[in-house]
Amino acid sequence: MRNEIYPSQRRKDAKERMKHINLIIFGNTTLRLCAFAREKLSLLCAVALLASCASVTERTRGEQTQEFSERLAAMAGEWLGEPLGLERCVALALEHNYEVRKADLVTDLAKFNRSMAFGAFLPQATVSYQSLAYQKDPVMSPKEFSTTAAQIAMPVVAPSAWFLFGAAQGGYASAKMAADYTRQNTALQAAIGFYTALVQEDVVSALEAQCEAVREQCLRVEGLGKEGVAVSWEVGQARWLLQAREAQLNQARRRLAVARGELLRDMGFSPTAPITLSRELPPLAFPEGDVTERVLVALSQHPELALADREVVVRENMVRAAIAQFVPVVSVAAQYSRHDKPMMEGMGLPLANWNLSFNAVWNVFTGFYNLANYRAAKAERERSKLEREKTFLSIIVRVVAADATLADATERMAVAELAYESAKGKFEDYDARAREGLLPTSDALDARSAMDAAQIEVVQSRYLERIAAESLRLSMGIQ
């Protein structure tokens, strides 16, 4: 029989459903509003956090910049108040250069690593104290008691420790050699920077004298142009020559500022600090022998080869340490413990006790880790040998190239001096003839330009021989 639902009941059910739907819609809307507010609040909090972090970073960076600038200014006032010669520049570089200071820290770290590796051979002592208190009385033990224990353990057979210590000791020796080599490079780099700055100073002085002479000549040619003796394009050539010399002078001054800044940087000072260089130079000394003898000297004492040899020894020790992972590790330990009360009264437990233990650990299977570690150590050893051979060939090439550069610098200086003498004589002759009207003014201007260029070449080549000699000493690894 079909159940009849009266209209009043249907209306009542419809109202209940609409009420339920409205509650669902209201709940979903409320949840969306809460999620939206929570998202916006999180975004605002993130923006505020980033803004605060940025302000803290900017404030910290500003404080660091100010502190660093004040320290550099104090250093410049203390060390750069007088003219600096070559030896003084090198000494300041060895004291304040950042690479030298970093190399010293690396040496200290290697020393600490060696000390930590040596600690594996020493006894390991530990002391422990334990205090227990129960909320309720136990049945067969005191409510409160404490235990004090002291243990000393020492490895007896640990082959890997020996090889790891050997590797750490080799690393310390390599770090010391690298620090010495860094000092050598820094000294030679400071010397090269010193000579480079002197070259730029001489170039600036020469260009200043040339600008003054060309200015006078330009005024004279302009006067001849007004009198009709010189044509207009000769006057233009004189003005062009003056403008070209002034542009070269400005470029040389900028290069001088860069050269001084690089020298100051190598010395550990601010590149913008004022500096005055002394003209007192030590006598020029060349490494003895021909190129073959110089190559043999470099191969016998170059620090890079010594470092490569040390690296091979370190990798050999790492291979042995990897092999030792397959060997059992044996150790002994002694322990003394004392209780303030017996754990169980009336059970006859001692208050103090000595324990002597003998331990042997053998890693039978470690998921092929030891085998992979051994193969990796062998590959590293072969790589270090290849690096040593590469360094061997690189040193030979560098010495040959530096020797050729030194020979080129010597010949260049001699040729430049002859070219300048010839250009100077030619200009004096052409200038005298031009003044008498026997030669065009343009010929005298061309001779002037050639003489100025030859003079700059002489100035630039004056210290190139010293720079080449220092570069040769660097390639040979000698001080």
C-alpha positions as CSV (number, residue, x, y, z in Angstrom):
1,M,0.0,0.0,0.0
2,R,1.4,3.4,-1.0
3,N,2.2,5.7,1.9
4,E,0.5,9.0,1.5
5,I,2.4,12.2,2.6
6,Y,0.2,15.1,3.5
7,P,0.9,18.5,2.1
8,S,1.7,20.0,5.5
9,Q,4.3,17.3,6.0
10,R,5.9,18.0,2.6
11,R,6.1,21.7,3.4
12,K,7.7,20.9,6.7
13,D,10.3,18.6,5.1
14,A,11.0,21.2,2.5
15,K,11.7,23.8,5.2
16,E,14.0,21.5,7.0
17,R,16.0,20.8,3.8
18,M,16.2,24.5,2.9
19,K,17.4,25.2,6.5
20,H,20.1,22.5,6.2
21,I,21.2,23.8,2.7
22,N,21.4,27.3,4.1
23,L,23.6,26.1,7.0
24,I,25.9,24.3,4.5
25,I,26.2,27.4,2.3
26,F,26.8,29.6,5.3
27,G,29.4,27.2,6.7
28,N,31.2,27.0,3.4
29,T,31.2,30.8,3.0
30,T,32.5,31.2,6.5
31,L,35.3,28.7,5.8
32,R,36.2,30.5,2.6
33,L,36.3,33.8,4.4
34,C,38.4,32.4,7.2
35,A,40.8,30.8,4.7
36,F,41.1,34.0,2.7
37,A,41.7,36.0,5.9
38,R,44.3,33.4,7.1
39,E,46.0,33.6,3.7
40,K,46.2,37.4,3.7
41,L,47.3,37.4,7.3
42,S,50.1,34.9,6.5
43,L,51.1,37.1,3.5
44,L,51.2,40.2,5.6
45,C,53.3,38.4,8.3
46,A,55.7,37.1,5.6
47,V,56.0,40.6,4.1
48,A,56.7,42.0,7.6
49,L,59.2,39.3,8.3
50,L,61.0,39.9,5.0
51,A,61.0,43.6,5.6
52,S,62.4,43.3,9.0
53,C,65.1,40.8,7.8
54,A,66.0,43.2,4.9
55,S,66.3,46.1,7.3
56,V,68.5,44.0,9.7
57,T,70.6,42.9,6.7
58,E,71.0,46.5,5.5
59,R,71.8,47.7,8.9
60,T,74.4,44.9,9.5
61,R,75.9,45.5,6.0
62,G,76.1,49.2,6.7
63,E,77.9,48.6,10.1
64,Q,80.3,46.2,8.5
65,T,81.1,48.6,5.7
66,Q,81.7,51.4,8.0
67,E,83.9,49.3,10.3
68,F,85.9,47.9,7.4
69,S,86.4,51.4,5.9
70,E,87.6,52.8,9.2
71,R,90.0,49.9,9.7
72,L,91.4,50.4,6.1
73,A,91.8,54.1,6.7
74,A,93.6,53.5,10.0
75,M,96.0,51.0,8.2
76,A,96.7,53.5,5.4
77,G,97.5,56.2,7.9
78,E,99.9,53.9,9.8
79,W,101.7,52.3,7.0
80,L,101.4,54.5,3.9
81,G,102.6,57.8,5.2
82,E,106.1,57.6,3.6
83,P,107.4,56.6,0.1
84,L,107.5,52.9,-0.3
85,G,110.3,51.0,-2.0
86,L,110.1,47.5,-3.5
87,E,111.2,45.7,-0.4
88,R,108.8,47.6,1.8
89,C,105.9,46.9,-0.6
90,V,106.8,43.2,-0.5
91,A,107.0,43.1,3.3
92,L,103.6,44.8,3.7
93,A,102.1,42.3,1.2
94,L,103.5,39.4,3.2
95,E,102.0,40.8,6.3
96,H,98.6,42.0,5.2
97,N,97.7,40.1,2.1
98,Y,94.4,38.2,2.4
99,E,95.6,35.1,0.5
100,V,98.6,34.8,2.9
101,R,96.4,35.1,6.0
102,K,94.0,32.5,4.5
103,A,96.8,30.1,3.8
104,D,98.0,30.4,7.5
105,L,94.4,29.6,8.6
106,V,94.4,26.6,6.3
107,T,97.7,25.5,7.9
108,D,96.2,25.8,11.4
109,L,93.1,23.7,10.3
110,A,95.4,21.0,8.9
111,K,97.3,21.0,12.2
112,F,94.1,20.6,14.1
113,N,93.0,17.7,11.8
114,R,96.3,16.0,12.4
115,S,95.8,16.4,16.2
116,M,92.3,14.9,15.9
117,A,93.6,12.0,13.9
118,F,96.3,11.3,16.5
119,G,93.7,11.2,19.2
120,A,92.6,7.8,17.8
121,F,95.8,6.3,19.4
122,L,95.1,7.7,22.8
123,P,92.9,6.2,25.5
124,Q,89.3,7.4,25.6
125,A,88.1,8.1,29.2
126,T,84.5,8.8,30.1
127,V,82.8,9.5,33.4
128,S,79.0,9.0,34.0
129,Y,76.6,9.7,36.8
130,Q,73.1,8.4,37.1
131,S,70.5,9.2,39.7
132,L,67.1,7.5,40.0
133,A,64.2,8.3,42.2
134,Y,60.9,6.4,42.2
135,Q,57.5,8.0,43.0
136,K,56.4,4.9,44.8
137,D,58.5,2.6,46.9
138,P,59.7,-0.4,44.8
139,V,59.3,-3.8,46.3
140,M,62.9,-5.0,46.3
141,S,65.1,-1.9,45.8
142,P,65.5,1.5,47.5
143,K,63.4,4.4,46.4
144,E,66.4,6.6,45.5
145,F,69.9,5.6,44.5
146,S,72.7,6.8,42.2
147,T,75.5,5.2,40.2
148,T,78.9,6.6,39.3
149,A,81.0,5.0,36.6
150,A,84.4,5.7,35.0
151,Q,85.6,3.9,31.8
152,I,88.9,3.9,29.9
153,A,89.0,2.3,26.4
154,M,91.9,2.1,24.1
155,P,92.2,0.5,20.6
156,V,94.8,-2.2,20.3
157,V,94.6,-3.2,16.6
158,A,93.1,-0.4,14.4
159,P,95.1,-0.2,11.1
160,S,92.8,2.4,9.5
161,A,93.7,4.8,12.3
162,W,97.4,4.7,11.4
163,F,96.8,5.4,7.7
164,L,94.3,8.2,8.4
165,F,96.8,9.8,10.7
166,G,99.4,9.5,8.0
167,A,97.1,11.2,5.5
168,A,96.4,14.0,8.1
169,Q,100.1,14.4,8.7
170,G,100.7,14.6,5.0
171,G,97.9,17.1,4.6
172,Y,99.5,19.3,7.3
173,A,102.9,19.2,5.5
174,S,101.2,20.1,2.3
175,A,99.4,23.0,3.9
176,K,102.7,24.4,5.2
177,M,104.2,24.1,1.8
178,A,101.2,25.7,0.2
179,A,101.4,28.6,2.7
180,D,105.1,29.1,1.8
181,Y,104.3,29.0,-1.9
182,T,101.5,31.5,-1.4
183,R,104.0,33.8,0.3
184,Q,106.4,33.4,-2.6
185,N,103.6,34.2,-5.2
186,T,102.4,37.1,-3.1
187,A,105.9,38.6,-2.9
188,L,106.5,38.2,-6.7
189,Q,103.1,39.6,-7.5
190,A,103.7,42.6,-5.3
191,A,107.0,43.2,-7.1
192,I,105.4,43.0,-10.5
193,G,102.7,45.4,-9.3
194,F,105.3,47.8,-8.0
195,Y,107.1,47.8,-11.4
196,T,103.8,48.2,-13.2
197,A,102.9,51.2,-11.2
198,L,106.4,52.7,-11.8
199,V,105.9,52.2,-15.6
200,Q,102.6,54.0,-15.5
201,E,104.1,56.9,-13.5
202,D,106.8,57.3,-16.0
203,V,104.3,57.2,-18.9
204,V,102.3,59.9,-17.2
205,S,105.3,62.1,-16.7
206,A,106.4,61.6,-20.3
207,L,103.0,62.4,-21.7
208,E,102.8,65.5,-19.6
209,A,106.0,66.7,-21.1
210,Q,104.9,65.8,-24.5
211,C,101.6,67.6,-24.1
212,E,103.4,70.8,-23.0
213,A,105.7,70.6,-26.0
214,V,102.9,69.8,-28.5
215,R,100.9,72.7,-27.1
216,E,103.7,75.1,-27.8
217,Q,104.1,73.7,-31.2
218,C,100.4,73.9,-31.9
219,L,100.4,77.6,-30.9
220,R,103.3,78.2,-33.3
221,V,101.6,76.4,-36.2
222,E,98.4,78.4,-35.5
223,G,100.5,81.6,-35.7
224,L,102.0,80.4,-39.0
225,G,98.5,79.7,-40.2
226,K,97.4,83.3,-39.4
227,E,100.4,84.6,-41.3
228,G,99.5,82.4,-44.3
229,V,102.7,80.3,-44.0
230,A,100.9,77.1,-42.9
231,V,97.7,75.9,-44.6
232,S,94.6,75.1,-42.7
233,W,94.9,71.3,-42.7
234,E,98.4,71.6,-41.1
235,V,96.8,73.7,-38.4
236,G,94.2,71.0,-38.0
237,Q,96.9,68.3,-37.8
238,A,98.6,70.2,-35.0
239,R,95.4,70.6,-33.1
240,W,94.6,66.9,-33.6
241,L,98.1,66.0,-32.3
242,L,97.5,68.1,-29.2
243,Q,94.1,66.5,-28.5
244,A,95.5,63.0,-29.1
245,R,98.3,63.6,-26.6
246,E,95.8,65.0,-24.0
247,A,93.6,61.9,-24.5
248,Q,96.6,59.6,-24.0
249,L,97.5,61.5,-20.9
250,N,94.1,61.1,-19.4
251,Q,94.1,57.4,-20.2
252,A,97.5,57.0,-18.7
253,R,96.4,58.7,-15.5
254,R,93.4,56.3,-15.2
255,R,95.6,53.3,-15.8
256,L,98.0,54.6,-13.2
257,A,95.1,54.7,-10.7
258,V,94.2,51.1,-11.6
259,A,97.8,50.0,-11.2
260,R,98.2,51.6,-7.8
261,G,94.8,50.1,-6.7
262,E,96.0,46.6,-7.7
263,L,99.2,47.1,-5.9
264,L,97.4,48.3,-2.8
265,R,95.0,45.4,-3.0
266,D,97.9,42.9,-3.2
267,M,99.3,44.6,-0.1
268,G,96.0,44.3,1.8
269,F,95.1,48.0,1.7
270,S,92.3,50.0,0.3
271,P,92.7,50.4,-3.5
272,T,91.8,54.1,-3.1
273,A,94.4,54.9,-0.5
274,P,97.1,57.5,-1.4
275,I,100.5,55.9,-2.0
276,T,103.9,57.2,-3.0
277,L,106.5,54.9,-4.6
278,S,110.2,55.2,-4.1
279,R,112.6,55.1,-7.1
280,E,115.3,53.3,-5.3
281,L,115.5,49.9,-6.9
282,P,117.7,46.8,-6.1
283,P,120.2,45.7,-8.7
284,L,118.6,43.5,-11.4
285,A,119.5,39.8,-11.0
286,F,118.7,37.0,-13.5
287,P,118.4,33.3,-12.7
288,E,121.6,31.6,-13.7
289,G,122.1,29.2,-16.6
290,D,120.3,28.7,-19.9
291,V,116.8,27.6,-20.4
292,T,117.6,23.9,-20.0
293,E,119.4,24.5,-16.7
294,R,116.5,26.7,-15.5
295,V,114.0,23.9,-16.3
296,L,116.0,21.4,-14.3
297,V,116.1,23.8,-11.3
298,A,112.4,24.3,-11.5
299,L,111.7,20.5,-11.7
300,S,114.0,19.9,-8.7
301,Q,112.6,22.5,-6.3
302,H,109.3,23.9,-7.5
303,P,106.7,23.9,-4.7
304,E,103.9,22.8,-7.0
305,L,105.7,19.5,-7.7
306,A,106.3,19.0,-4.0
307,L,102.6,19.6,-3.3
308,A,101.7,17.1,-6.0
309,D,104.1,14.5,-4.4
310,R,102.4,15.1,-1.0
311,E,99.0,14.7,-2.6
312,V,100.0,11.3,-4.0
313,V,101.3,10.2,-0.6
314,V,98.0,11.3,1.0
315,R,96.0,9.3,-1.5
316,E,98.2,6.3,-1.0
317,N,97.4,6.4,2.7
318,M,93.7,6.7,1.9
319,V,93.9,3.6,-0.1
320,R,95.6,1.7,2.8
321,A,92.9,3.1,5.1
322,A,90.3,1.7,2.8
323,I,92.0,-1.7,2.8
324,A,92.1,-1.6,6.6
325,Q,88.3,-1.4,6.7
326,F,88.3,-5.1,5.9
327,V,90.4,-5.9,9.0
328,P,88.9,-6.4,12.5
329,V,89.2,-3.6,15.0
330,V,90.3,-4.8,18.5
331,S,90.1,-2.7,21.6
332,V,90.1,-3.1,25.4
333,A,88.2,-1.3,28.0
334,A,88.2,-1.1,31.8
335,Q,85.3,0.2,33.8
336,Y,84.8,1.1,37.5
337,S,81.3,1.6,38.9
338,R,80.0,2.5,42.3
339,H,76.5,2.6,43.8
340,D,75.6,4.7,46.8
341,K,73.1,1.9,47.8
342,P,72.7,-1.7,46.8
343,M,70.2,-2.1,44.0
344,M,68.5,-4.7,46.0
345,E,69.0,-4.6,49.7
346,G,69.7,-8.0,51.2
347,M,70.6,-9.5,47.8
348,G,74.4,-9.1,48.3
349,L,75.1,-6.8,45.4
350,P,78.5,-5.0,45.7
351,L,78.8,-1.3,46.2
352,A,81.8,-1.1,43.8
353,N,82.9,-3.2,40.9
354,W,85.6,-3.5,38.2
355,N,84.9,-4.6,34.7
356,L,87.5,-5.5,32.1
357,S,86.3,-6.1,28.5
358,F,87.9,-7.2,25.3
359,N,86.1,-6.1,22.1
360,A,86.7,-7.2,18.5
361,V,84.5,-5.8,15.7
362,W,84.7,-7.2,12.1
363,N,82.5,-5.7,9.5
364,V,81.7,-8.8,7.4
365,F,79.2,-7.2,5.1
366,T,78.4,-3.4,4.7
367,G,76.4,-3.4,1.6
368,F,79.5,-3.2,-0.6
369,Y,80.4,0.2,0.9
370,N,83.9,-0.8,1.9
371,L,84.6,-2.3,-1.6
372,A,83.3,0.9,-3.3
373,N,85.3,3.0,-0.9
374,Y,88.5,1.1,-1.7
375,R,87.9,1.5,-5.5
376,A,87.2,5.2,-5.1
377,A,90.4,5.6,-3.1
378,K,92.4,3.9,-5.9
379,A,90.8,6.1,-8.5
380,E,91.7,9.2,-6.4
381,R,95.3,7.9,-6.2
382,E,95.5,7.5,-9.9
383,R,94.0,11.0,-10.4
384,S,96.6,12.5,-8.1
385,K,99.4,10.8,-10.1
386,L,98.0,12.2,-13.4
387,E,97.8,15.7,-11.8
388,R,101.4,15.4,-10.8
389,E,102.4,14.5,-14.4
390,K,100.3,17.4,-15.7
391,T,102.0,19.8,-13.2
392,F,105.4,18.4,-14.4
393,L,104.7,19.3,-18.0
394,S,103.1,22.6,-17.1
395,I,106.2,23.8,-15.2
396,I,108.4,23.0,-18.2
397,V,106.2,25.0,-20.5
398,R,106.0,28.0,-18.1
399,V,109.7,28.2,-17.6
400,V,110.4,28.0,-21.3
401,A,107.7,30.7,-21.9
402,A,109.1,33.0,-19.1
403,D,112.6,32.6,-20.4
404,A,111.4,33.6,-23.9
405,T,109.6,36.6,-22.5
406,L,112.7,37.7,-20.6
407,A,114.7,37.5,-23.9
408,D,112.0,39.5,-25.7
409,A,112.0,42.2,-23.0
410,T,115.7,42.6,-23.2
411,E,115.8,42.9,-27.0
412,R,112.7,45.1,-26.9
413,M,114.3,47.6,-24.6
414,A,117.5,47.8,-26.7
415,V,115.5,48.3,-29.9
416,A,113.2,50.9,-28.3
417,E,116.2,53.0,-27.2
418,L,117.7,52.9,-30.7
419,A,114.3,53.8,-32.3
420,Y,113.9,56.7,-29.9
421,E,117.3,58.1,-30.6
422,S,116.7,57.9,-34.3
423,A,113.2,59.4,-34.1
424,K,114.5,62.2,-31.8
425,G,117.3,63.1,-34.3
426,K,114.8,63.1,-37.2
427,F,112.4,65.4,-35.4
428,E,115.1,67.9,-34.4
429,D,116.3,67.9,-38.0
430,Y,112.8,68.3,-39.5
431,D,111.8,70.9,-36.9
432,A,114.8,73.0,-37.7
433,R,114.1,72.8,-41.4
434,A,110.5,73.6,-41.0
435,R,111.3,76.7,-39.0
436,E,113.5,77.9,-41.9
437,G,110.8,77.1,-44.4
438,L,112.8,74.3,-46.1
439,L,110.2,71.5,-45.1
440,P,106.5,71.5,-44.8
441,T,105.1,71.9,-41.2
442,S,103.3,68.6,-41.6
443,D,106.6,66.7,-41.9
444,A,107.8,68.2,-38.6
445,L,104.4,67.2,-37.0
446,D,104.7,63.6,-38.3
447,A,108.3,63.4,-37.0
448,R,107.1,64.8,-33.6
449,S,104.4,62.1,-33.4
450,A,106.9,59.3,-34.2
451,M,109.3,60.6,-31.6
452,D,106.6,60.8,-28.9
453,A,105.5,57.2,-29.7
454,A,109.1,56.0,-29.5
455,Q,109.6,57.7,-26.2
456,I,106.5,56.0,-24.7
457,E,107.9,52.7,-26.0
458,V,111.2,53.3,-24.2
459,V,109.4,54.2,-21.0
460,Q,107.2,51.1,-21.1
461,S,110.1,48.8,-21.9
462,R,112.3,50.2,-19.1
463,Y,110.8,48.0,-16.4
464,L,109.6,45.1,-18.6
465,E,112.9,43.4,-18.2
466,R,112.5,43.5,-14.4
467,I,109.0,42.3,-14.6
468,A,110.0,39.4,-17.0
469,A,112.8,38.5,-14.6
470,E,110.4,38.3,-11.6
471,S,108.0,36.2,-13.8
472,L,110.8,33.8,-14.6
473,R,111.7,33.4,-10.9
474,L,108.0,32.7,-10.2
475,S,107.8,30.0,-13.0
476,M,110.9,28.4,-11.6
477,G,109.6,28.4,-8.0
478,I,112.5,30.4,-6.5
479,Q,112.5,33.5,-4.4
